[in-house]
Structure formats: C-alpha cells, structure tokens
Amino acid sequence: MKRWLGNFLALVLSALFMAGLFEVACRTVINSGTQYHIEMWKYAVALKRLSSNPDIGHEHVPSSHARLMDADVAINSQGLRNREVAITKPEGAKRILMLGDSILFGWGVRQEETLSVQLESALKATGQDNIEVINTGVGNYNTAMETAYFLDRGVAYTPDIVVLNYFINDAEPTPTYTDVPWLARHSYAYAVLGGAWDGFKRRLAGTAQDWRSYYAGLYADGAPGWAKAQTNIAALAEYCHANGIRLILANIPELRELKDYPFMDVQAKVEAVAAANGIEYLDLRPAVVAEDPASLWVTVPDPHPNGKAQALMAQKLAAYLTSNPTGPGL
C-alpha cells in the first residue's frame, strides 16, 4: 500500500513538474511577442471584460494598457483605443465615428498606424482641421455587436458620419461570453494548448479545411450570422437616416488573395444590402490590389492589415470623403 501511494505521489509530482516546465517554455520560448494565440489571449485577459449589454458581449477595460504583437496598446477612459475625446462634440467640430473589429482596433500596429488615426491625418492634410475621427473598434466584434455598441453608447458622441468598416467574418454568429476562469486568466500554457485544441476540433469537424470555404459558408442561404448582420445593418441605417447622420459601409478585403479575389460574390451581397438600405458603399480592395499580399500582413501567419495596408485604406477613404462631401458630414 505504501509503495502504491509512493508511486502515485511520484507520478503526480512528475506531472506537476512537467506542467511547470511547459508553462515556463510557453512564457519564454513560445512567447515570442508575436505568437498569435498567446497575444490574443493576452488581449482577452488584460484588456477585455464582459459588457453589461449582452448584445455587445464584451468590451475594453477603460484606462487599461498592454503590449500586444510588439505594439503598445492603450485604452482610454471610454474603453476605446483612441486618444481621450470629450463625449460632447466641440462646437464647430465634424465627427466621424468608426465601427469595426480587430482590423479597425489596429491588431498588430501602433496606434498612430491605425486606420482611424491615419484617416484623420489624411483629412487634416487637406485643410479640414475641424475633423475628429473616433476609433470604436474592438477585437472579435461582428456587425451585430458593433451596431449594439453604437445604439447603446456610440450615439452619445453625436457623429456627423458613421463608417461601418465591414470585413468578411462580420457575418459570424455572436458567441456567448462568460467570465474567464482563474487558470485561463493566468496560464500561458492554457492559451497555447487552447489554440492547439481549437485547431484540432475544427479539423476533426471538417471546418478547418480551407479559409475560403469557411468564409464563403458564412454567406450561404439561411446562414444565421449573415441574416443577423443584415438585420443590424438595416437597424443602423434606419437610425442614421432618422437622425441626419451620414452612413458609409467601407468593405475591407481579405488580404490573402487580392488580384483573383475569391469573394466577389460575397462582396456583391454586402453591396446589395447597403444599396437596399440607402447606405453609401465603398470598396477598399482597389487601395491594396496592386500590392504583394504578404507585404500587407502583420506577420506571415497573421493576415491582419499592417501599417502599410491601413495607410493605403485610409488614403482611399479620405479621398472618397473629400471628393464626395455630401450629407451632413464633411
């Protein structure tokens, strides 16, 4: 009996020792500063919290800070990756409120390289000094969550223009969010193993065979996420039209294949929804189509738009706004 107990304790201690070694390896060797799963985990535990509005799901922790993907990320007192701005619009100012996900948030880029900051700089370079561009992007948001945020909180900024920055995965269903358990919040190994397990489950279920098929499937007939996205685009348009706010849908391309773009049919569906709701539509793919796709990525495994891509899209949007100064905005 004593020998059995001793063997069991030895096995437990060995397992704990190996788990400890793996945790150290995850924190030192695997944690390169740009390892996607670890950095996304850091983002979730350091900068996010559950929202009091279940339709929003999660939100940034106000006045928080982290270093993610080798870039400093500072969240202001309103929970935005933006300089501090007064909620009440200054007299004479023209405000552009940007809605979006991790692309607009600026995953992997410095704050000054984000689409919102570069758009404001480009507009001010044309002499429009009264412009304020507000970045409300949050990683893992979809169109439904962005609309919920705007109707709940974004309206307080009284924008003249709202830009819905639309990406192809914005038709994903809204997940159910819960509090992060203690181990998940403190263990690097949890993040690494969780990413590996998620990939294994998707391969086992046959859903990870191809990113093209995955994205196209989001827009299949009857897909619930796309149906909800359409409903929320309509709700956003209805509010903006009723309150004299200019609304633009800026379609952000998937950056892995640009010249022979595999999602023209999806893009046509999004453009048709914009037209049906009286929303201005701007395709941002022409801004980057001539570039080598990999030159636009944050890292080779991570095709989020880097600073170069954000700059090209900001210039395209600024040119559109400057040459089309209609509506109550610019």
N, C-alpha and C positions, 0 to 999 in steps of 0.2 A: 504493500500500500504506500509506504513512504517513498519507494523507488518510483512508483507511478506518479505520485504527487510531485516528486522532484523533477521527473521528466516533463511533466505538464508545465511546471513553472519555468523550466529552462526553455521550453518551446514558446511560451508566452513572452519571456524576456527577449528571446531571439527575434520574435516577430516585431516586438516594440523597437528593438534596436535597428532592424532593417527598415521599419517605417520611419524611424528618426533619420536614418541615413538618406532615405529617399526624399524626405522633407528638406533636408539640408541641400541635396542635389538640385531639387526644384528651385530653391531660393538662390542658389549660387551659380550652378552650371546652366540649367534650363532657363532661368530668369535672365534673359539677355537684355531686357528693356524693350524688346520688340516682338516677343513671343505672343502671338495673338490671343490665345486662350488665357494666359496669365494676365495680360494687360486688360482684357475685357473684364476679367474677374476683379482686378484692382479697381476698375471704373465702377463696377457694381457695388463693391463693398465700401469704397471710400467716398464716392460722390453721389450715390443714389439712395433713395428711401421710398417707401410706399407713399402714394398720394392719398390724400383724404377724399379725392374724387375717383371712384373706381373706374370711371370711363377713361381717365388719364392713366391710371395704373401705377406708374412710378414717375418720380421727378428728381431733380437735382437737390442736394442738400445745400441750402443757402450758405454763402460765405465759406465754401469748402475749397480744398486745393489738393491736387495730386500730380504726379509726373507719370504720364502715360505715353507709350510709344516714343519715348525720348523727347516728349514735348510737355512743357509746363501747362497745366490746365487749372484756371482759376474760375470759380463760380461766384457770381456777385450776390448781393443780398436779396435779390428777387429770384434766385435759383437759375440764372441764365449765364451761359458762357459769353459774357458781354461786359463792356465797361459799365460802371454804375450810371444809370439814367433815371431821371425823375419819372415817376409814373404819369404825372400830369405833364402833358406836352407843352414845352415852352412856346410862348407867343411867337408866331411867325415861322415856327419850325414845320417841316414836312417829314412825316414819319413813314418809313417802310418797315413793316413787321414781317419777318421771315419765319415761315413754318417749315419744319423738316425734322430729319432723323440724324443719324450719326454723321452723314455727309455734311449737312449744314452745321452740326455741332463742331465739326472740324476734327474728326478722328485722325490722329497721327500728324496733325500740323499745328504750328504755333498759332496763337490767337490772331496775330497780325496777318496770317496767311489764309484765314477762313474766308469763305465766300462773302459773308456779310461785311466784314471789315474791308475787304478789297473792293466790294461794290460801293461802299460809302466813299472810299478814297477815289475811285474812278469817277463818281458823280461830282465830287467836290473839285476834281481836276478840271471839270468843265465849267466851273464857276458857280455851282449850286451849293453854296456854303451853308445853307439852312437845312441840309439833309441830315436825318438821323436814321440809321439802319439798325434794327434790333434783331439779334440772333436768339431765337427761342428753340433752337434745335436740341433734341435730346436723343441719345443713342437708343436704338431699339423701338423708337416710336413708329407707328404706322399712320395712315391718313386719318383713321377714326380717332386715334389718341391726339393727334395734332389739332383736329377740329374741336375735340373736347377741351383741350387746353385753351384754344383761342376763345371759345364761347364762355369759358369759366373765368379766365384771367387775362388773356391777351387783349380783349376788348378795352380793358382799363387804360391801355396805352394810347387809345384813340388814334389808330393809324390812318393815314390817308391812302396807303396802298398796302395790301396783303399779298405776299408772294408765297404760294403753296409750292414748295420745292418737292417735286414728285419723283420718287425712284421706284423701280420695278417691283421691289419687295414690299412696297407700301400696301399691297393687297393681301399681305399675310394676315391671318386672324389675330385678334388681340389675345395674348396669353393671360392666364390667371396668375397674378403676382401674390406672393406670400413673403413673410419675414424670412430673412436669410438665417439659418441655424448657426450656432456658435462655431462648429467645425468648419462649415463652408465659409465663414467670415474670416477665419484666421489661418487656414492651411493652404499653402501654395500647392501641395500635393493634391489636395481636393480639386483645385482648379485644373491641374494637368490631367488627372485621371478622369475628371468630369468631361473634359473636352474629348479625350480618347473614347470614353464610353458613349458619348453622344454620337460620335462618328461611327462607332461600331453598330449602334442601334439603327442608324439611318441606312447603313449598308445592308444590315440584316433585313430591314423592312423594304429594301429596294428603292429608297427615296434619295439616295446619295449618288445615283449612277451618273448624273450629269447635271451641271448647274443650269444648262439651257432648258432641259426638260422640267427641272424644278420650277424655274421662273415662269415658263410657259404654262405649267399646270395651275398656277395661281389664277389664271385668267380663263380657265375652262368654264364652259356653261354650267351655271349653278354653283360655282366656287363661292363659299360663304364670305371669305375675306374680301373678294372683289365686289360682291354685292353690297357689303357694308361700306366699303370705300366709296362706292358710287352714291350711296345714301348720304354719307357725310360730306362729300364734295357738293352735293345739292344743298345740304343744310348750310354749309359755309357760304355758298353763293347767295342763297336766299337772305342770309343775314347781311352780307356785304352790300347787296343790291338795295336792301331796305334802308341801310344806314349810310348810303353815299360813299362807300369805300370801294376803291378800285381793286379788283381781284385778278391776279395773273397766276396761271399754272405754268411753272417752269419745269419742263421734263428733263431730268438728269439722266444721261445714258449710262448703261452698264459698260464698264471700260475695258473688258477683256477682248472684245471683237468690235471694232468701230466701223471699218470700211464695208465689210459684208455683214451688216448689223443683223443679228438673228432675231430681233424682237420688233420688227417693223409692224407686224400685226398687232402686237400689244400696244405699241405706240399709237396706232390708229384708233384703238379702242379708247385709250385715255384722251386723245384729242377729240374724239366724238362726244365723250362725256362732258368735256369742257365746253364744246360748242352747244350742246343741248342745254347747258345751264348758263349760257351767256358769259362765259369766262374767257378772258384773253389767254391764248396758248402760245408758249414759246418753247421751241425745241432747242436744247443746248448742245445736241450732238455736233452740229456744224462747227462749234467752237473748238472741238478737240479731234475731229475726224481725221485731220491730216497728220496727227502725231502718232509716234510709236506708242501703242497702248501701255507697255511696261514702263515707259518714261513718265506716265501719269499716276502710277500707283504709289501708295505709301511704302509698301515693301513688295517684293516679288510674290509672296504668297497672299498678300492682302491688297486687293484692287480698290480700296477706298481712294478717292481723289487726293493726290498730294497738293502741295502749294502751287505747283505749276498748273495743274488741272483746275484748281479753284480759281486761280488768276484768270485763266482763259474763259471760264464760265462767267466770272464776274464781269469781265470786259464785254462779253456778249450781252448779258443782261443790262449793263449800263448803257450800251449802245442802243438797245431796244427802248429803254425808258427815255433816253434823251431824244431819240428820233420819233417817238410816239408819246408826246407829252399830253395825252388826253385824260379826261376824267378828273376827279377831284384831287389827284395827287400832283405829280410833277407838272 
